[in-house]
Amino acid sequence: MDLVFSQVQRRSITVHLNLLDDSWFNGIDKHCARSLNGYRVSEEILRQVPDVENFQMVLRAIKLWAKRRNINSNSLGFLGGVSWAIMVAWICQLYPNAAPSTLVKKFFWVYTRWP
């Protein structure tokens, strides 16, 4: 679980907070902006996939596959969570009506043939 903190220059924050609005970046330092960006990237990826449930299931499977092979850490030079998510999201976009098992198969098929 990631716990993100960002200090924003507002008197109050509403229940319907939209962190995808760029106005949140007015007057905050770079560390706070980077904290907000993680959430923003995740939300934008979810907005881009045709079926969020399928995407999440396939992403869990691919991350588990990578973890079992010890190739899942960007700090060690491998792909990290966002990289895996972007790759899975693209497969989900290519095959919007496919079942999760088919998407996993297509993930490996597409990326083993990547030039």
Secondary structure, 3 states (H helix, E strand, C coil): CCCCCCCCCCCCCCCCCCCCCHHHHCCCCHHHHHHHHHHHHHHHHHHHCCCHHHHHHHHHHHHHHHHHCCCCCHHHCCCCHHHHHHHHHHHHHHCCCCCHHHHHHHHHHHHHCCC
